[in-house]
Amino acid sequence: MPRWCWDEDEPLFGDVESPAGGVAIAGCSALIALVALLVIGPALV
């Protein structure tokens, strides 16, 4: 699991094993995917 969404010493999203942590990680991944789409999208057009 990539750890660039939070600091290991001070987790921004709390316990990764908790449902809230899973939602936060999914949201972080979705945000990065959206940014990648915005960057790559115009190049594909």
KAFEN-V952391 format. One record per residue. PHI is phi in degrees with one decimal (999 if undefined). OMEGA is omega in whole degrees, 0 to 359 (NA if undefined). NEAR is the number of other ideal C-beta (glycine too) atoms within 10 Angstrom. Layout:
# KAFEN-V952391
PHI_OMEGA_NEAR / PHI_OMEGA_NEAR
This chain:
# KAFEN-V952391
999_179_5 / -63.8_185_8 / -118.4_182_10 / -83.5_180_7 / -89.8_183_17 / -153.5_178_16 / -88.2_183_9 / -64.0_183_6 / -76.1_182_5 / -138.0_185_6 / -61.6_180_14 / -74.5_187_10 / -106.6_180_16 / 77.4_182_11 / -68.4_182_10 / -65.2_182_15 / -75.7_182_7 / -76.7_178_11 / -56.1_180_8 / -62.2_178_11 / -63.5_178_16 / -63.9_179_13 / -64.7_181_11 / -64.5_179_18 / -65.5_178_17 / -63.1_179_10 / -65.1_179_12 / -64.1_179_16 / -63.3_179_12 / -64.8_180_10 / -63.4_179_11 / -64.8_178_13 / -63.7_180_10 / -64.8_179_10 / -62.4_178_10 / -61.4_179_10 / -64.5_179_11 / -65.6_181_9 / -78.9_185_9 / -83.5_183_9 / -49.8_180_9 / -58.7_180_8 / -71.0_181_6 / -81.3_185_6 / -77.4_NA_4
